[in-house]
Amino acid sequence: MSVEAASVMLIDDHPLLRKGLKQLLSFEDDLAVVAEASSGKEAIPIAVELDPDLIILDLNMQGMDGLATLQALRKEGVTSRIVMLTVSDADEDVVQAITLGADGYLLKDMEPEQLLEQIRRAVTGKMVLSESVAAVLATALRKPGPKPNAELNSLTNREYEILSLIAKGMSNKVIARELDISDGTVKVHVKHLLKKLGLRSRVEAAVWMVNQQGAKA
């Protein structure tokens, strides 16, 4: 009795990477590449139409990056499992991807056999993470020490606004577009608000802000 192959879509702006992935998956009877796209803009209408079982999405793409593409796909109601496949193991990228609705975060230096195993796990509904980024996510989810409300009150309206957007998983670039200000201005505000709150990173700020909002709910 044959099992229907899981449908997979590849989104990556490197043709060689897409070709290699497609070739790797072509040898597997239970996985079938049904679509490819070289950019987020190209990918969204295809993904909306096909709603494949799994989307493998690159993080660092020209133009619309992987995080913006992920956010747009979820906003459009795409229910596919979405796994980021990238060279970036930066803490901020990992946490933002999961916050925005990714079902996994894998690094491109994985062995092909490991990658296939993780792809199959993702198709069955499991969260998949490369070993090195799992610790990052666990650390980010730990609550930073409580800060007095006076420190939150020390933020300007703009800083508070940016902190709220960081908590939603938005990158500096997306925040800049949202508020119609430059990336550089966002970076300056982020630097100031981290100093005022005594936090070390945007990831800590995001987790702390989410905890604050949860406490008020």
Secondary structure per residue as TSV (DSSP state, phi and psi in degrees):
chain	resnum	aa	ss	phi	psi
A	1	M	-	360.0	120.5
A	2	S	-	-83.6	142.9
A	3	V	-	-99.4	135.8
A	4	E	-	-65.9	132.6
A	5	A	-	-69.7	143.5
A	6	A	E	-73.3	134.7
A	7	S	E	-83.3	134.4
A	8	V	E	-127.0	137.2
A	9	M	E	-116.9	136.7
A	10	L	E	-107.9	127.3
A	11	I	E	-124.4	107.9
A	12	D	-	-160.3	139.4
A	13	D	S	-87.6	5.5
A	14	H	-	-104.5	108.2
A	15	P	H	-55.3	-39.0
A	16	L	H	-65.5	-39.5
A	17	L	H	-64.5	-44.6
A	18	R	H	-61.4	-43.3
A	19	K	H	-62.7	-43.2
A	20	G	H	-64.3	-42.9
A	21	L	H	-64.4	-43.4
A	22	K	H	-61.7	-41.0
A	23	Q	H	-65.7	-42.9
A	24	L	H	-59.2	-45.0
A	25	L	H	-74.6	-23.9
A	26	S	H	-66.4	-20.7
A	27	F	T	-83.7	-5.7
A	28	E	-	-103.0	123.2
A	29	D	T	-68.5	-25.2
A	30	D	T	-96.2	5.0
A	31	L	E	-133.1	134.1
A	32	A	E	-137.9	122.9
A	33	V	E	-75.7	118.9
A	34	V	E	-106.4	-12.5
A	35	A	E	-163.3	154.6
A	36	E	E	-136.1	153.8
A	37	A	E	-149.5	145.8
A	38	S	S	-100.7	0.6
A	39	S	S	-156.0	161.3
A	40	G	H	-63.1	-41.7
A	41	K	H	-61.0	-41.7
A	42	E	H	-69.8	-34.9
A	43	A	H	-72.5	-37.4
A	44	I	H	-56.8	-53.6
A	45	P	H	-62.8	-33.9
A	46	I	H	-66.7	-45.4
A	47	A	H	-65.1	-38.0
A	48	V	H	-63.5	-41.0
A	49	E	H	-70.0	-45.0
A	50	L	H	-88.8	-33.0
A	51	D	-	41.8	62.2
A	52	P	-	-65.9	168.6
A	53	D	S	-64.5	-37.4
A	54	L	E	-142.7	137.5
A	55	I	E	-117.5	126.2
A	56	I	E	-102.5	117.1
A	57	L	E	-121.6	127.8
A	58	D	-	-75.2	149.0
A	59	L	S	-86.7	-51.5
A	60	N	S	-96.2	89.1
A	61	M	-	-116.0	151.8
A	62	Q	S	-65.6	146.3
A	63	G	S	75.2	-114.8
A	64	M	S	-78.4	111.1
A	65	D	-	-76.5	176.7
A	66	G	H	-62.9	-37.6
A	67	L	H	-66.9	-42.6
A	68	A	H	-65.2	-38.1
A	69	T	H	-65.3	-44.7
A	70	L	H	-57.4	-47.0
A	71	Q	H	-61.5	-42.6
A	72	A	H	-66.4	-39.6
A	73	L	H	-62.1	-45.0
A	74	R	H	-67.3	-36.9
A	75	K	H	-64.3	-33.5
A	76	E	T	-80.8	-1.2
A	77	G	T	85.9	16.7
A	78	V	-	-68.7	123.7
A	79	T	-	-99.7	1.6
A	80	S	S	-55.4	151.8
A	81	R	E	-68.4	133.1
A	82	I	E	-122.2	121.8
A	83	V	E	-118.2	127.1
A	84	M	E	-78.7	134.9
A	85	L	E	-125.9	112.7
A	86	T	E	-151.1	169.7
A	87	V	S	-94.3	-10.8
A	88	S	-	-85.9	122.9
A	89	D	-	-110.0	22.8
A	90	A	-	-63.8	134.1
A	91	D	H	-50.1	-47.6
A	92	E	H	-60.6	-42.4
A	93	D	H	-64.1	-42.9
A	94	V	H	-60.4	-52.3
A	95	V	H	-65.5	-41.4
A	96	Q	H	-63.4	-41.9
A	97	A	H	-61.1	-46.7
A	98	I	H	-67.3	-39.8
A	99	T	H	-61.0	-36.9
A	100	L	T	-83.0	-0.9
A	101	G	T	111.7	13.9
A	102	A	-	-72.0	147.5
A	103	D	S	-100.8	6.6
A	104	G	E	179.0	163.2
A	105	Y	E	-146.1	106.6
A	106	L	E	-119.0	147.0
A	107	L	E	-96.4	146.0
A	108	K	T	-72.0	-8.1
A	109	D	T	-89.5	11.0
A	110	M	S	-68.3	151.4
A	111	E	-	-68.6	144.4
A	112	P	H	-53.0	-40.0
A	113	E	H	-64.2	-40.6
A	114	Q	H	-65.2	-41.7
A	115	L	H	-61.6	-45.2
A	116	L	H	-61.3	-40.4
A	117	E	H	-62.6	-43.1
A	118	Q	H	-70.0	-36.1
A	119	I	H	-62.0	-43.0
A	120	R	H	-64.8	-39.4
A	121	R	H	-62.5	-41.3
A	122	A	H	-64.2	-41.7
A	123	V	H	-60.9	-33.2
A	124	T	T	-84.3	4.5
A	125	G	T	100.6	7.3
A	126	K	-	-91.9	148.5
A	127	M	-	-74.6	130.9
A	128	V	E	-119.7	132.3
A	129	L	E	-138.5	137.3
A	130	S	-	-63.2	148.0
A	131	E	H	-55.1	-41.6
A	132	S	H	-69.1	-23.4
A	133	V	H	-95.9	-14.2
A	134	A	H	-62.3	-40.4
A	135	A	H	-65.8	-36.4
A	136	V	H	-60.2	-46.1
A	137	L	H	-66.4	-41.7
A	138	A	H	-61.6	-42.1
A	139	T	H	-65.0	-42.1
A	140	A	H	-64.7	-30.8
A	141	L	H	-80.1	-14.3
A	142	R	S	-71.5	136.8
A	143	K	-	-72.0	127.2
A	144	P	-	-64.1	159.2
A	145	G	-	-57.0	147.4
A	146	P	-	-62.3	140.3
A	147	K	-	-115.8	142.1
A	148	P	-	-65.0	148.3
A	149	N	H	-58.8	-25.7
A	150	A	H	-57.5	-34.1
A	151	E	H	-70.2	-38.4
A	152	L	H	-65.9	-39.2
A	153	N	H	-68.4	-16.7
A	154	S	T	-78.6	-11.9
A	155	L	S	-73.1	146.8
A	156	T	-	-75.0	166.7
A	157	N	H	-57.6	-41.2
A	158	R	H	-66.6	-42.2
A	159	E	H	-63.4	-40.6
A	160	Y	H	-64.8	-40.2
A	161	E	H	-61.2	-45.9
A	162	I	H	-66.7	-40.1
A	163	L	H	-60.7	-40.5
A	164	S	H	-63.3	-38.1
A	165	L	H	-72.9	-35.4
A	166	I	H	-60.6	-40.3
A	167	A	H	-64.5	-22.3
A	168	K	T	-86.6	1.6
A	169	G	T	89.2	13.0
A	170	M	-	-80.0	141.7
A	171	S	-	-80.2	166.4
A	172	N	H	-56.3	-39.5
A	173	K	H	-64.1	-43.4
A	174	V	H	-68.3	-40.5
A	175	I	H	-61.1	-41.9
A	176	A	H	-59.5	-42.8
A	177	R	H	-66.6	-42.3
A	178	E	H	-60.6	-40.8
A	179	L	H	-99.6	0.1
A	180	D	T	58.0	45.6
A	181	I	-	-129.8	172.8
A	182	S	-	-81.7	158.9
A	183	D	H	-57.3	-41.5
A	184	G	H	-60.5	-40.5
A	185	T	H	-65.1	-41.1
A	186	V	H	-60.2	-45.9
A	187	K	H	-58.6	-41.4
A	188	V	H	-63.4	-45.4
A	189	H	H	-62.3	-42.1
A	190	V	H	-61.9	-44.0
A	191	K	H	-58.6	-44.3
A	192	H	H	-66.8	-44.4
A	193	L	H	-69.5	-34.0
A	194	L	H	-63.6	-41.5
A	195	K	H	-64.5	-43.5
A	196	K	H	-64.1	-35.7
A	197	L	H	-90.8	-7.2
A	198	G	T	70.1	31.2
A	199	L	-	-106.6	154.1
A	200	R	S	-93.7	-23.3
A	201	S	S	-150.5	167.2
A	202	R	H	-63.9	-32.5
A	203	V	H	-63.4	-47.2
A	204	E	H	-60.1	-42.0
A	205	A	H	-62.1	-42.3
A	206	A	H	-63.7	-47.4
A	207	V	H	-64.0	-43.3
A	208	W	H	-62.0	-43.4
A	209	M	H	-65.7	-41.5
A	210	V	H	-60.8	-41.0
A	211	N	H	-63.7	-39.7
A	212	Q	H	-63.2	-44.0
A	213	Q	H	-66.4	-35.3
A	214	G	H	-67.5	-36.3
A	215	A	H	-67.7	-31.0
A	216	K	H	-81.3	-21.2
A	217	A	-	-67.7	360.0
